[in-house]
Structures are given as C-alpha cells and as structure tokens.
Amino acid sequence: MLSDNLASAINDQIQFEYHSAFIYKSMQAFFESEDLPGMANWMNIQFQEEMSHAEKMFDFVCETGHRVVLQGMDTPHHEYASPLEVFEAALGHEQIVTSRINALMDLAQQEKNHAAQIFLQWFITEQIEEEATANHIIAKLKRVAGDGRGLMMIDQELAQRTFVPIAAAN
Ligand code: FEO
C-alpha cells in the first residue's frame, strides 16, 4: 500500500514528531523553572500531542507492511529570554512541521497513493490548528508586553489545557 520511498519519508516524519515532543518537553522544563505552571502544563500537553502524532504515523507505517527505524535525537534548545520567545520558537517549529507535512502530501499525490493522502489529510488539518493556537498565544503575550499581572492571567488560562487523545478528537 506504501512505496518504499513514501514509507521512508513518513519514517523521517515519525522521527521529527518525536523530536518535536522532545523540544516541547524542554520548553516545559523551562517554564517549570520560571514558576509558570500554566505554560508548563500547555507545553506538557503539546509534548503528549506530538507523541500521539508520532504514534499515529508509526502505526500507519507498520499497518502498511513497512518497518519503522528510529534514530537518535539532537539536544533540544533549553534557554529562552522570555515566554514570548518560547512561543515564537514553538510557532517557528510548527511552520517547519507544516512544510514537511505538505511535502509528504505532495509525494503521496505524485505517487497517486490515495490511502496515504487520506491519512495525511488529518495532519494537514491539525497543522492549521497548531499554527493558529501558537499565533493566538503570541498575540496575547505581545499585548501584555511582559506585565506581570497579564502574564499570570495568560498562565492561568494555559493551565486549563487538557490532552485529548486523537481517537476521541475525531
Ligand atoms: Fe505534530 Fe505540532 O505537529
């Protein structure tokens, strides 16, 4: 159902999704150290989401008769000047993910692989939400411009985020 070429490309994205999870876990650690538990919670949920993205792709590759091969990961960045810088880094990362998912879809379309296109459509839609959410938080952080009270309110709001498993979300 998948060409070796397409399976290999999705395998690379599995690796990237685990790497994404690692980056967000590092961002959580930063916020924990800054006593911003709501933002730390938000990043921990993001970590869980990235893990679930990796697992969804992992299962797809296995179900199509291919073998997933994992590799080591780079050390994630762990120093930031401000919460705004963290969320801007998160947005930048999501924009890279979006371009990678789009490239996977291009490949699936070139190969006329309809099953892969249907599978990847979920991730195309997910990336719209991923970028929009990061943009929304960045806008709020810019609005409060480092004001402590405003920052606390955003932190409390981000503390409300909960993890919704993919199966339940669809
Ligand atoms: Fe798995 Fe945030 O993209």
Backbone and ligand atoms as CSV (ligand in chain L), in Angstrom:
chain,resi,resn,atom,element,x,y,z
A,1,MET,N,N,0.820,-1.215,0.000
A,1,MET,CA,C,0.000,0.000,0.000
A,1,MET,C,C,0.857,1.270,0.000
A,2,LEU,N,N,2.097,1.152,0.525
A,2,LEU,CA,C,3.023,2.297,0.504
A,2,LEU,C,C,4.279,1.905,-0.264
A,3,SER,N,N,4.766,2.811,-1.113
A,3,SER,CA,C,6.050,2.555,-1.760
A,3,SER,C,C,7.142,2.677,-0.692
A,4,ASP,N,N,8.299,2.095,-0.971
A,4,ASP,CA,C,9.410,2.223,-0.019
A,4,ASP,C,C,9.774,3.694,0.170
A,5,ASN,N,N,9.679,4.454,-0.912
A,5,ASN,CA,C,10.014,5.877,-0.873
A,5,ASN,C,C,9.092,6.651,0.075
A,6,LEU,N,N,7.795,6.397,-0.051
A,6,LEU,CA,C,6.809,7.089,0.797
A,6,LEU,C,C,6.928,6.617,2.248
A,7,ALA,N,N,7.127,5.324,2.438
A,7,ALA,CA,C,7.288,4.791,3.799
A,7,ALA,C,C,8.512,5.415,4.468
A,8,SER,N,N,9.575,5.580,3.694
A,8,SER,CA,C,10.797,6.171,4.236
A,8,SER,C,C,10.569,7.640,4.612
A,9,ALA,N,N,9.829,8.356,3.774
A,9,ALA,CA,C,9.541,9.774,4.051
A,9,ALA,C,C,8.681,9.911,5.306
A,10,ILE,N,N,7.708,9.023,5.480
A,10,ILE,CA,C,6.874,9.085,6.690
A,10,ILE,C,C,7.694,8.655,7.902
A,11,ASN,N,N,8.599,7.695,7.695
A,11,ASN,CA,C,9.507,7.284,8.777
A,11,ASN,C,C,10.305,8.505,9.283
A,12,ASP,N,N,10.781,9.319,8.350
A,12,ASP,CA,C,11.525,10.526,8.746
A,12,ASP,C,C,10.638,11.468,9.554
A,13,GLN,N,N,9.365,11.536,9.176
A,13,GLN,CA,C,8.455,12.433,9.906
A,13,GLN,C,C,8.130,11.868,11.290
A,14,ILE,N,N,8.092,10.552,11.425
A,14,ILE,CA,C,7.906,9.956,12.756
A,14,ILE,C,C,9.034,10.437,13.671
A,15,GLN,N,N,10.243,10.343,13.141
A,15,GLN,CA,C,11.410,10.806,13.891
A,15,GLN,C,C,11.248,12.283,14.270
A,16,PHE,N,N,10.756,13.080,13.315
A,16,PHE,CA,C,10.612,14.525,13.552
A,16,PHE,C,C,9.530,14.811,14.587
A,17,GLU,N,N,8.474,14.002,14.602
A,17,GLU,CA,C,7.399,14.195,15.592
A,17,GLU,C,C,7.911,13.865,16.997
A,18,TYR,N,N,8.718,12.814,17.111
A,18,TYR,CA,C,9.315,12.512,18.425
A,18,TYR,C,C,10.264,13.638,18.827
A,19,HIS,N,N,10.993,14.141,17.849
A,19,HIS,CA,C,11.897,15.271,18.106
A,19,HIS,C,C,11.090,16.496,18.560
A,20,SER,N,N,9.940,16.716,17.936
A,20,SER,CA,C,9.059,17.829,18.326
A,20,SER,C,C,8.628,17.659,19.783
A,21,ALA,N,N,8.249,16.443,20.130
A,21,ALA,CA,C,7.839,16.163,21.514
A,21,ALA,C,C,8.960,16.529,22.479
A,22,PHE,N,N,10.167,16.175,22.094
A,22,PHE,CA,C,11.354,16.423,22.925
A,22,PHE,C,C,11.563,17.934,23.111
A,23,ILE,N,N,11.362,18.685,22.028
A,23,ILE,CA,C,11.506,20.153,22.081
A,23,ILE,C,C,10.483,20.746,23.051
A,24,TYR,N,N,9.234,20.289,22.961
A,24,TYR,CA,C,8.194,20.843,23.838
A,24,TYR,C,C,8.405,20.422,25.295
A,25,LYS,N,N,8.955,19.228,25.484
A,25,LYS,CA,C,9.256,18.810,26.862
A,25,LYS,C,C,10.339,19.722,27.449
A,26,SER,N,N,11.280,20.109,26.618
A,26,SER,CA,C,12.331,21.022,27.063
A,26,SER,C,C,11.742,22.399,27.378
A,27,MET,N,N,10.768,22.824,26.577
A,27,MET,CA,C,10.094,24.102,26.848
A,27,MET,C,C,9.305,24.016,28.153
A,28,GLN,N,N,8.698,22.844,28.402
A,28,GLN,CA,C,8.001,22.652,29.693
A,28,GLN,C,C,8.994,22.841,30.833
A,29,ALA,N,N,10.168,22.241,30.699
A,29,ALA,CA,C,11.178,22.340,31.756
A,29,ALA,C,C,11.557,23.800,32.009
A,30,PHE,N,N,11.647,24.568,30.928
A,30,PHE,CA,C,11.956,25.998,31.074
A,30,PHE,C,C,10.869,26.687,31.905
A,31,PHE,N,N,9.607,26.449,31.561
A,31,PHE,CA,C,8.513,27.124,32.273
A,31,PHE,C,C,8.401,26.644,33.726
A,32,GLU,N,N,8.691,25.354,33.959
A,32,GLU,CA,C,8.695,24.859,35.345
A,32,GLU,C,C,9.724,25.651,36.149
A,33,SER,N,N,10.888,25.892,35.543
A,33,SER,CA,C,11.957,26.595,36.260
A,33,SER,C,C,11.641,28.075,36.436
A,34,GLU,N,N,10.720,28.592,35.609
A,34,GLU,CA,C,10.333,30.006,35.694
A,34,GLU,C,C,9.096,30.214,36.577
A,35,ASP,N,N,8.626,29.137,37.217
A,35,ASP,CA,C,7.406,29.211,38.043
A,35,ASP,C,C,6.201,29.714,37.252
A,36,LEU,N,N,6.054,29.183,36.056
A,36,LEU,CA,C,4.875,29.472,35.228
A,36,LEU,C,C,4.201,28.122,34.934
A,37,PRO,N,N,3.466,27.586,35.932
A,37,PRO,CA,C,2.924,26.221,35.809
A,37,PRO,C,C,1.895,26.049,34.699
A,38,GLY,N,N,1.156,27.119,34.384
A,38,GLY,CA,C,0.164,27.008,33.316
A,38,GLY,C,C,0.835,26.817,31.961
A,39,MET,N,N,1.877,27.588,31.722
A,39,MET,CA,C,2.598,27.457,30.455
A,39,MET,C,C,3.333,26.117,30.407
A,40,ALA,N,N,3.833,25.685,31.568
A,40,ALA,CA,C,4.473,24.365,31.642
A,40,ALA,C,C,3.451,23.279,31.297
A,41,ASN,N,N,2.231,23.430,31.826
A,41,ASN,CA,C,1.170,22.466,31.510
A,41,ASN,C,C,0.878,22.449,30.015
A,42,TRP,N,N,0.785,23.637,29.422
A,42,TRP,CA,C,0.479,23.738,27.989
A,42,TRP,C,C,1.539,22.995,27.180
A,43,MET,N,N,2.801,23.176,27.552
A,43,MET,CA,C,3.883,22.509,26.829
A,43,MET,C,C,3.867,20.992,27.059
A,44,ASN,N,N,3.467,20.581,28.252
A,44,ASN,CA,C,3.377,19.141,28.509
A,44,ASN,C,C,2.269,18.506,27.664
A,45,ILE,N,N,1.164,19.230,27.501
A,45,ILE,CA,C,0.085,18.726,26.637
A,45,ILE,C,C,0.581,18.683,25.184
A,46,GLN,N,N,1.350,19.703,24.814
A,46,GLN,CA,C,1.902,19.726,23.453
A,46,GLN,C,C,2.834,18.531,23.240
A,47,PHE,N,N,3.629,18.241,24.264
A,47,PHE,CA,C,4.502,17.057,24.229
A,47,PHE,C,C,3.666,15.794,23.973
A,48,GLN,N,N,2.575,15.658,24.716
A,48,GLN,CA,C,1.727,14.469,24.561
A,48,GLN,C,C,1.114,14.416,23.165
A,49,GLU,N,N,0.724,15.578,22.646
A,49,GLU,CA,C,0.146,15.604,21.296
A,49,GLU,C,C,1.163,15.147,20.254
A,50,GLU,N,N,2.398,15.648,20.411
A,50,GLU,CA,C,3.427,15.259,19.432
A,50,GLU,C,C,3.713,13.754,19.505
A,51,MET,N,N,3.713,13.224,20.718
A,51,MET,CA,C,3.900,11.776,20.863
A,51,MET,C,C,2.779,11.029,20.146
A,52,SER,N,N,1.559,11.537,20.280
A,52,SER,CA,C,0.433,10.854,19.637
A,52,SER,C,C,0.504,10.992,18.118
A,53,HIS,N,N,1.048,12.121,17.628
A,53,HIS,CA,C,1.245,12.256,16.171
A,53,HIS,C,C,2.241,11.197,15.681
A,54,ALA,N,N,3.347,11.083,16.434
A,54,ALA,CA,C,4.368,10.092,16.059
A,54,ALA,C,C,3.775,8.691,16.057
A,55,GLU,N,N,2.970,8.393,17.078
A,55,GLU,CA,C,2.401,7.042,17.192
A,55,GLU,C,C,1.397,6.759,16.072
A,56,LYS,N,N,0.648,7.802,15.703
A,56,LYS,CA,C,-0.333,7.613,14.617
A,56,LYS,C,C,0.408,7.253,13.321
A,57,MET,N,N,1.497,7.942,13.060
A,57,MET,CA,C,2.289,7.641,11.864
A,57,MET,C,C,2.994,6.287,11.987
A,58,PHE,N,N,3.491,6.016,13.188
A,58,PHE,CA,C,4.162,4.744,13.468
A,58,PHE,C,C,3.228,3.582,13.110
A,59,ASP,N,N,1.994,3.658,13.601
A,59,ASP,CA,C,1.013,2.588,13.358
A,59,ASP,C,C,0.709,2.462,11.865
A,60,PHE,N,N,0.613,3.607,11.194
A,60,PHE,CA,C,0.292,3.588,9.755
A,60,PHE,C,C,1.389,2.881,8.963
A,61,VAL,N,N,2.639,3.216,9.266
A,61,VAL,CA,C,3.760,2.584,8.552
A,61,VAL,C,C,3.762,1.070,8.814
A,62,CYS,N,N,3.543,0.690,10.070
A,62,CYS,CA,C,3.516,-0.751,10.402
A,62,CYS,C,C,2.349,-1.461,9.717
A,63,GLU,N,N,1.194,-0.811,9.733
A,63,GLU,CA,C,-0.002,-1.428,9.139
A,63,GLU,C,C,0.157,-1.642,7.635
A,64,THR,N,N,1.007,-0.841,7.006
A,64,THR,CA,C,1.197,-0.974,5.560
A,64,THR,C,C,2.374,-1.888,5.221
A,65,GLY,N,N,2.832,-2.629,6.225
A,65,GLY,CA,C,3.832,-3.663,5.962
A,65,GLY,C,C,5.270,-3.193,5.916
A,66,HIS,N,N,5.520,-1.994,6.445
A,66,HIS,CA,C,6.890,-1.481,6.467
A,66,HIS,C,C,7.411,-1.460,7.903
A,67,ARG,N,N,8.717,-1.319,7.997
A,67,ARG,CA,C,9.338,-1.294,9.318
A,67,ARG,C,C,9.797,0.122,9.667
A,68,VAL,N,N,9.453,0.553,10.878
A,68,VAL,CA,C,9.905,1.857,11.363
A,68,VAL,C,C,11.326,1.706,11.912
A,69,VAL,N,N,12.191,2.632,11.523
A,69,VAL,CA,C,13.565,2.633,12.041
A,69,VAL,C,C,13.810,3.977,12.727
A,70,LEU,N,N,14.056,3.928,14.034
A,70,LEU,CA,C,14.275,5.163,14.804
A,70,LEU,C,C,15.755,5.459,14.949
A,71,GLN,N,N,16.030,6.752,15.131
A,71,GLN,CA,C,17.419,7.185,15.306
A,71,GLN,C,C,17.527,8.083,16.528
A,72,GLY,N,N,18.761,8.510,16.837
A,72,GLY,CA,C,18.971,9.399,17.983
A,72,GLY,C,C,18.422,10.784,17.705
A,73,MET,N,N,18.298,11.578,18.768
A,73,MET,CA,C,17.750,12.926,18.597
A,73,MET,C,C,18.746,13.983,19.050
A,74,ASP,N,N,18.656,15.151,18.416
A,74,ASP,CA,C,19.514,16.274,18.795
A,74,ASP,C,C,19.086,16.821,20.158
A,75,THR,N,N,20.031,17.409,20.872
A,75,THR,CA,C,19.716,18.063,22.153
A,75,THR,C,C,18.804,19.258,21.890
A,76,PRO,N,N,17.659,19.336,22.576
A,76,PRO,CA,C,16.765,20.473,22.332
A,76,PRO,C,C,17.295,21.751,22.975
A,77,HIS,N,N,16.901,22.868,22.413
A,77,HIS,CA,C,17.243,24.178,22.970
A,77,HIS,C,C,16.605,24.279,24.365
A,78,HIS,N,N,17.287,24.908,25.321
A,78,HIS,CA,C,16.676,24.977,26.658
A,78,HIS,C,C,16.808,26.328,27.351
A,79,GLU,N,N,17.355,27.314,26.682
A,79,GLU,CA,C,17.426,28.653,27.282
A,79,GLU,C,C,16.642,29.646,26.438
A,80,TYR,N,N,15.800,30.415,27.100
A,80,TYR,CA,C,14.978,31.421,26.407
A,80,TYR,C,C,14.990,32.714,27.216
A,81,ALA,N,N,14.833,33.839,26.516
A,81,ALA,CA,C,14.856,35.145,27.185
A,81,ALA,C,C,13.515,35.491,27.822
A,82,SER,N,N,12.427,34.905,27.310
A,82,SER,CA,C,11.086,35.270,27.793
A,82,SER,C,C,10.069,34.234,27.333
A,83,PRO,N,N,8.866,34.242,27.950
A,83,PRO,CA,C,7.798,33.355,27.456
A,83,PRO,C,C,7.475,33.625,25.984
A,84,LEU,N,N,7.519,34.893,25.595
A,84,LEU,CA,C,7.236,35.221,24.194
A,84,LEU,C,C,8.230,34.522,23.259
A,85,GLU,N,N,9.484,34.524,23.644
A,85,GLU,CA,C,10.498,33.879,22.801
A,85,GLU,C,C,10.233,32.373,22.687
A,86,VAL,N,N,9.748,31.768,23.765
A,86,VAL,CA,C,9.448,30.326,23.721
A,86,VAL,C,C,8.322,30.055,22.716
A,87,PHE,N,N,7.257,30.846,22.813
A,87,PHE,CA,C,6.116,30.586,21.932
A,87,PHE,C,C,6.425,30.961,20.480
A,88,GLU,N,N,7.295,31.939,20.288
A,88,GLU,CA,C,7.707,32.249,18.919
A,88,GLU,C,C,8.537,31.094,18.351
A,89,ALA,N,N,9.354,30.485,19.198
A,89,ALA,CA,C,10.123,29.313,18.761
A,89,ALA,C,C,9.173,28.150,18.441
A,90,ALA,N,N,8.126,28.008,19.259
A,90,ALA,CA,C,7.144,26.938,19.024
A,90,ALA,C,C,6.437,27.159,17.684
A,91,LEU,N,N,6.060,28.411,17.407
A,91,LEU,CA,C,5.405,28.709,16.134
A,91,LEU,C,C,6.353,28.421,14.963
A,92,GLY,N,N,7.593,28.859,15.100
A,92,GLY,CA,C,8.579,28.598,14.039
A,92,GLY,C,C,8.727,27.114,13.788
A,93,HIS,N,N,8.710,26.337,14.868
A,93,HIS,CA,C,8.828,24.891,14.719
A,93,HIS,C,C,7.600,24.318,14.008
A,94,GLU,N,N,6.426,24.793,14.397
A,94,GLU,CA,C,5.198,24.288,13.758
A,94,GLU,C,C,5.153,24.640,12.272
A,95,GLN,N,N,5.717,25.788,11.911
A,95,GLN,CA,C,5.747,26.157,10.485
A,95,GLN,C,C,6.639,25.190,9.702
A,96,ILE,N,N,7.698,24.736,10.345
A,96,ILE,CA,C,8.553,23.714,9.701
A,96,ILE,C,C,7.769,22.411,9.553
A,97,VAL,N,N,7.049,22.033,10.614
A,97,VAL,CA,C,6.243,20.803,10.546
A,97,VAL,C,C,5.238,20.901,9.401
A,98,THR,N,N,4.587,22.051,9.297
A,98,THR,CA,C,3.583,22.230,8.236
A,98,THR,C,C,4.209,22.021,6.863
A,99,SER,N,N,5.390,22.601,6.646
A,99,SER,CA,C,6.027,22.445,5.326
A,99,SER,C,C,6.415,20.990,5.081
A,100,ARG,N,N,6.792,20.298,6.131
A,100,ARG,CA,C,7.158,18.883,5.981
A,100,ARG,C,C,5.921,18.021,5.664
A,101,ILE,N,N,4.810,18.319,6.341
A,101,ILE,CA,C,3.574,17.566,6.080
A,101,ILE,C,C,3.091,17.847,4.651
A,102,ASN,N,N,3.200,19.107,4.238
A,102,ASN,CA,C,2.804,19.453,2.862
A,102,ASN,C,C,3.663,18.697,1.845
A,103,ALA,N,N,4.954,18.579,2.138
A,103,ALA,CA,C,5.853,17.850,1.222
A,103,ALA,C,C,5.476,16.368,1.165
A,104,LEU,N,N,5.060,15.820,2.303
A,104,LEU,CA,C,4.610,14.418,2.313
A,104,LEU,C,C,3.356,14.258,1.457
A,105,MET,N,N,2.449,15.226,1.581
A,105,MET,CA,C,1.223,15.171,0.778
A,105,MET,C,C,1.561,15.291,-0.703
A,106,ASP,N,N,2.493,16.161,-1.044
A,106,ASP,CA,C,2.922,16.294,-2.448
A,106,ASP,C,C,3.418,14.949,-2.982
A,107,LEU,N,N,4.215,14.274,-2.157
A,107,LEU,CA,C,4.765,12.985,-2.559
A,107,LEU,C,C,3.652,11.944,-2.746
A,108,ALA,N,N,2.709,11.921,-1.807
A,108,ALA,CA,C,1.590,10.971,-1.908
A,108,ALA,C,C,0.763,11.240,-3.158
A,109,GLN,N,N,0.620,12.518,-3.494
A,109,GLN,CA,C,-0.146,12.873,-4.700
A,109,GLN,C,C,0.619,12.484,-5.963
A,110,GLN,N,N,1.932,12.715,-5.964
A,110,GLN,CA,C,2.750,12.317,-7.122
A,110,GLN,C,C,2.635,10.816,-7.372
A,111,GLU,N,N,2.583,10.061,-6.268
A,111,GLU,CA,C,2.513,8.599,-6.394
A,111,GLU,C,C,1.075,8.099,-6.550
A,112,LYS,N,N,0.137,9.054,-6.553
A,112,LYS,CA,C,-1.292,8.700,-6.664
A,112,LYS,C,C,-1.692,7.690,-5.577
A,113,ASN,N,N,-1.129,7.872,-4.391
A,113,ASN,CA,C,-1.451,6.974,-3.284
A,113,ASN,C,C,-2.604,7.585,-2.474
A,114,HIS,N,N,-3.805,7.121,-2.752
A,114,HIS,CA,C,-4.996,7.715,-2.140
A,114,HIS,C,C,-5.067,7.441,-0.642
A,115,ALA,N,N,-4.669,6.252,-0.230
A,115,ALA,CA,C,-4.720,5.918,1.210
A,115,ALA,C,C,-3.807,6.848,2.000
A,116,ALA,N,N,-2.623,7.089,1.453
A,116,ALA,CA,C,-1.679,7.976,2.151
A,116,ALA,C,C,-2.212,9.403,2.176
A,117,GLN,N,N,-2.862,9.818,1.099
A,117,GLN,CA,C,-3.419,11.184,1.063
A,117,GLN,C,C,-4.513,11.354,2.118
A,118,ILE,N,N,-5.369,10.343,2.250
A,118,ILE,CA,C,-6.433,10.410,3.268
A,118,ILE,C,C,-5.806,10.447,4.658
A,119,PHE,N,N,-4.795,9.618,4.850
A,119,PHE,CA,C,-4.101,9.586,6.143
A,119,PHE,C,C,-3.475,10.947,6.453
A,120,LEU,N,N,-2.798,11.523,5.482
A,120,LEU,CA,C,-2.072,12.785,5.702
A,120,LEU,C,C,-3.010,13.980,5.846
A,121,GLN,N,N,-4.229,13.846,5.330
A,121,GLN,CA,C,-5.179,14.959,5.434
A,121,GLN,C,C,-5.412,15.358,6.892
A,122,TRP,N,N,-5.438,14.365,7.779
A,122,TRP,CA,C,-5.642,14.665,9.208
A,122,TRP,C,C,-4.539,15.612,9.702
A,123,PHE,N,N,-3.313,15.361,9.272
A,123,PHE,CA,C,-2.182,16.174,9.729
A,123,PHE,C,C,-2.196,17.564,9.094
A,124,ILE,N,N,-2.679,17.661,7.862
A,124,ILE,CA,C,-2.802,18.979,7.210
A,124,ILE,C,C,-3.752,19.848,8.037
A,125,THR,N,N,-4.882,19.268,8.414
A,125,THR,CA,C,-5.874,19.996,9.206
A,125,THR,C,C,-5.321,20.335,10.586
A,126,GLU,N,N,-4.627,19.382,11.184
A,126,GLU,CA,C,-4.050,19.580,12.513
A,126,GLU,C,C,-3.070,20.760,12.512
A,127,GLN,N,N,-2.306,20.894,11.443
A,127,GLN,CA,C,-1.312,21.975,11.394
A,127,GLN,C,C,-1.957,23.353,11.348
A,128,ILE,N,N,-3.137,23.452,10.768
A,128,ILE,CA,C,-3.846,24.745,10.779
A,128,ILE,C,C,-4.096,25.148,12.225
A,129,GLU,N,N,-4.557,24.183,13.018
A,129,GLU,CA,C,-4.840,24.442,14.433
A,129,GLU,C,C,-3.555,24.724,15.215
A,130,GLU,N,N,-2.515,23.950,14.926
A,130,GLU,CA,C,-1.250,24.120,15.648
A,130,GLU,C,C,-0.709,25.540,15.475
A,131,GLU,N,N,-0.691,26.014,14.248
A,131,GLU,CA,C,-0.154,27.361,13.990
A,131,GLU,C,C,-1.081,28.438,14.555
A,132,ALA,N,N,-2.388,28.241,14.403
A,132,ALA,CA,C,-3.338,29.240,14.886
A,132,ALA,C,C,-3.244,29.393,16.407
A,133,THR,N,N,-3.112,28.274,17.103
A,133,THR,CA,C,-3.034,28.318,18.570
A,133,THR,C,C,-1.778,29.054,19.022
A,134,ALA,N,N,-0.641,28.740,18.396
A,134,ALA,CA,C,0.609,29.416,18.776
A,134,ALA,C,C,0.516,30.909,18.474
A,135,ASN,N,N,-0.050,31.246,17.329
A,135,ASN,CA,C,-0.216,32.666,16.971
A,135,ASN,C,C,-1.092,33.400,17.979
A,136,HIS,N,N,-2.130,32.739,18.431
A,136,HIS,CA,C,-3.079,33.315,19.382
A,136,HIS,C,C,-2.366,33.637,20.707
A,137,ILE,N,N,-1.564,32.702,21.174
A,137,ILE,CA,C,-0.844,32.909,22.449
A,137,ILE,C,C,0.210,34.014,22.280
A,138,ILE,N,N,0.892,34.019,21.154
A,138,ILE,CA,C,1.894,35.067,20.890
A,138,ILE,C,C,1.241,36.445,20.903
A,139,ALA,N,N,0.076,36.548,20.299
A,139,ALA,CA,C,-0.624,37.841,20.267
A,139,ALA,C,C,-0.947,38.305,21.684
A,140,LYS,N,N,-1.383,37.374,22.515
A,140,LYS,CA,C,-1.711,37.734,23.912
A,140,LYS,C,C,-0.466,38.169,24.667
A,141,LEU,N,N,0.626,37.435,24.468
A,141,LEU,CA,C,1.869,37.768,25.178
A,141,LEU,C,C,2.385,39.139,24.729
A,142,LYS,N,N,2.227,39.448,23.470
A,142,LYS,CA,C,2.658,40.770,22.980
A,142,LYS,C,C,1.784,41.865,23.579
A,143,ARG,N,N,0.514,41.559,23.751
A,143,ARG,CA,C,-0.425,42.553,24.288
A,143,ARG,C,C,-0.063,42.910,25.728
A,144,VAL,N,N,0.327,41.905,26.526
A,144,VAL,CA,C,0.650,42.207,27.938
A,144,VAL,C,C,2.083,42.740,28.063
A,145,ALA,N,N,2.892,42.524,27.027
A,145,ALA,CA,C,4.250,43.106,26.965
A,145,ALA,C,C,5.050,42.925,28.256
A,146,GLY,N,N,5.014,41.713,28.799
A,146,GLY,CA,C,5.835,41.414,29.970
A,146,GLY,C,C,5.235,41.870,31.293
A,147,ASP,N,N,4.058,42.495,31.266
A,147,ASP,CA,C,3.396,42.914,32.515
A,147,ASP,C,C,3.091,41.680,33.366
A,148,GLY,N,N,3.534,41.694,34.627
A,148,GLY,CA,C,3.428,40.515,35.488
A,148,GLY,C,C,2.006,40.027,35.678
A,149,ARG,N,N,1.076,40.954,35.886
A,149,ARG,CA,C,-0.325,40.569,36.112
A,149,ARG,C,C,-0.928,39.928,34.854
A,150,GLY,N,N,-0.632,40.523,33.711
A,150,GLY,CA,C,-1.129,39.970,32.447
A,150,GLY,C,C,-0.543,38.591,32.191
A,151,LEU,N,N,0.732,38.448,32.510
A,151,LEU,CA,C,1.409,37.163,32.319
A,151,LEU,C,C,0.766,36.075,33.190
A,152,MET,N,N,0.431,36.450,34.426
A,152,MET,CA,C,-0.216,35.493,35.339
A,152,MET,C,C,-1.578,35.059,34.798
A,153,MET,N,N,-2.303,35.996,34.203
A,153,MET,CA,C,-3.628,35.658,33.652
A,153,MET,C,C,-3.495,34.690,32.475
A,154,ILE,N,N,-2.501,34.935,31.625
A,154,ILE,CA,C,-2.272,34.010,30.496
A,154,ILE,C,C,-1.845,32.644,31.037
A,155,ASP,N,N,-1.006,32.674,32.059
A,155,ASP,CA,C,-0.546,31.406,32.640
A,155,ASP,C,C,-1.731,30.599,33.186
A,156,GLN,N,N,-2.651,31.295,33.845
A,156,GLN,CA,C,-3.835,30.600,34.380
A,156,GLN,C,C,-4.697,30.031,33.256
A,157,GLU,N,N,-4.791,30.766,32.181
A,157,GLU,CA,C,-5.588,30.284,31.041
A,157,GLU,C,C,-4.952,29.025,30.437
A,158,LEU,N,N,-3.634,29.045,30.294
A,158,LEU,CA,C,-2.948,27.899,29.672
A,158,LEU,C,C,-2.928,26.675,30.599
A,159,ALA,N,N,-3.182,26.910,31.871
A,159,ALA,CA,C,-3.262,25.796,32.826
A,159,ALA,C,C,-4.504,24.937,32.572
A,160,GLN,N,N,-5.465,25.486,31.833
A,160,GLN,CA,C,-6.728,24.772,31.595
A,160,GLN,C,C,-6.613,23.724,30.489
A,161,ARG,N,N,-5.543,23.786,29.717
A,161,ARG,CA,C,-5.435,22.873,28.570
A,161,ARG,C,C,-5.325,21.422,29.047
A,162,THR,N,N,-6.088,20.548,28.384
A,162,THR,CA,C,-6.025,19.116,28.705
A,162,THR,C,C,-5.729,18.327,27.429
A,163,PHE,N,N,-5.195,17.146,27.616
A,163,PHE,CA,C,-4.863,16.299,26.474
A,163,PHE,C,C,-6.101,15.546,25.993
A,164,VAL,N,N,-6.365,15.644,24.697
A,164,VAL,CA,C,-7.476,14.907,24.100
A,164,VAL,C,C,-6.876,13.890,23.132
A,165,PRO,N,N,-7.009,12.601,23.437
A,165,PRO,CA,C,-6.439,11.583,22.534
A,165,PRO,C,C,-7.005,11.711,21.116
A,166,ILE,N,N,-6.199,11.358,20.120
A,166,ILE,CA,C,-6.603,11.541,18.721
A,166,ILE,C,C,-7.923,10.831,18.413
A,167,ALA,N,N,-8.052,9.603,18.878
A,167,ALA,CA,C,-9.275,8.840,18.561
A,167,ALA,C,C,-10.505,9.554,19.072
A,168,ALA,N,N,-10.393,10.147,20.264
A,168,ALA,CA,C,-11.545,10.832,20.850
A,168,ALA,C,C,-11.782,12.176,20.179
A,169,ALA,N,N,-10.694,12.726,19.589
A,169,ALA,CA,C,-10.807,14.054,18.976
A,169,ALA,C,C,-11.434,13.984,17.590
A,170,ASN,N,N,-11.518,12.793,17.012
A,170,ASN,CA,C,-12.037,12.674,15.644
A,170,ASN,C,C,-13.400,12.018,15.602
L,1,FEO,FE1,FE,2.990,17.157,15.234
L,1,FEO,FE2,FE,2.935,20.066,16.279
L,1,FEO,O1,O,2.955,18.911,14.862
